[in-house]
Amino acid sequence: MLNDVQSRSGIVWAYRFDAEGQPSRVPRDMLPDLAPPEGFVWLHLDLVHTRAQSWIVEQDLPDAAQEAFLSHEVHQRLDHSASLAWGVSHDLIRDIADKSEDVGALRWIIGGDFLLTGRREALHAIRMTAEALERGEPAESPAGLFEQIIEYIIDDITDAVVRLVDETDSVEDHILLDRLHDGPQRVGAIRRTAVRLHRQLSGLHVLFRRFAETQSGRSAPDAVRAAALRLLQRIDGLHHDVQSVQDRARLLQDEIAARSASRTNRQLYVLSLLTALFLPATFITGLFGINVKGLPWMEADFGAVFVALSCIGAALFTLVLLRRRGVIGD
C-alpha cells in the first residue's frame, strides 16, 4: 500500500483499546499517538527497520528506556522510572509454521497510555497475543496486556516442561526395565532442554522478584508491580518443576552410569573366569608343544587323548578351587 505509513515507520501492527479495553486495529495509513484521548495503544515494532529506530528516538521517552529498547543486549532485564517500566524478556522464535526451540529477545516499554514492544525476529508469544486480540479478547491496561504477553511466554515454557516430564518418565521406565539402549543420548537431551528452560525462568524469576520485593521496585508504577507479583507466583511453580526435572535427569544419568559399570564388571567377571579356566590348559598345551625328549605320551597311540583329558581335568580342578574360595557361586 502506498499510504502504509506504519510499515514505512517500522511498525508491524498497532492496536487501539477503548475505555472498556476492547481492541481495534489502527488503520495502516495512520501513525498512532502514544497519548491517545482515551484508552491506550499497543505498538509492535520491527527493530531491524532503521526507521523504527528513528521513530523511537523521536518519542518523548527516557534515554535509558530508549537505549534498552534499541540495544542488541539479549540478557533479560527490567528497569523503571516513576511512570514507566522497560526491559527485555526471552520468547521463542516463531518460524514459518510454528514456534521453534530458539529464543529471541522481546523488548518492551510500558507507560500509562501505551505499550511498546519490539523484536528483531518473529516471536511466538507476540503472535499469540495479536491473535487473541483479533478474537476480541480485551485488555484492561498496558500492564495487563504486558502480563498477557508474559503469560503466553510462561505457557510455552509450561508446555515444554510437561513434554520434558513425560520424556523423563519414559526414559526412567525403560531404564528400570533395562530396555533402554540410547539412554545417555536421551538423558543428555533432557538435561540440555532443562538447562535452557531453567536459564529462561531464572532470568524472569530474578527480574520479577527483585522488581516486586525490593525497595526500588516499590517506586515503580503500581499496575506493573501488581502484574509482576502475579507472574512471580506462576514462575515460582515452574521454576520448581524444572529444577525437579534437572534433579531427576542427574539421577537417571547416575543410574545409567551405574548400570553400565555393572554390565562392564559382569563382562570382566566372565572374561576373568574364562581366562582362569583355560590358563591350565594353555600351560599344558604349551608344555607339550616344546618338542623335546622326555615328554610323556609322545609315542603312545592315544597321547593326544591323554593330553586333552589332562587339559579338561586341569580346568575342572581350577573350577573346583574357584568355587571353594567363593569366587564362583554363592
Secondary structure, DSSP 8 states (H G I E B T S, - for coil): -TT-HHHHTTEEEEEEE-TT--EEE--TTS---SS-SSSEEEEEEETTSHHHHHHHHHSS--HHHHHHHHS---S-EEEE-SS-EEEEEEEEEE-SSSEEEEEEEEEEEE-SSEEEEEESS-BHHHHHHHHHHHTT---SSHHHHHHHHHHHHHHHHHHHHHHHHHHHHHHHHHHHTT--SSHHHHHHHHHHHHHHHHHHHHHHHHHHHHHHHSTGGGGS-HHHHHHHHHHHHHHHHHHHHHHHHHHHHHHHHHHHHHHHHHHHHHHHHHHHHHHHHHHHHHHHHHHHTS--TT-TTSS-TTHHHHHHHHHHHHHHHHHHHHHHTTSS--
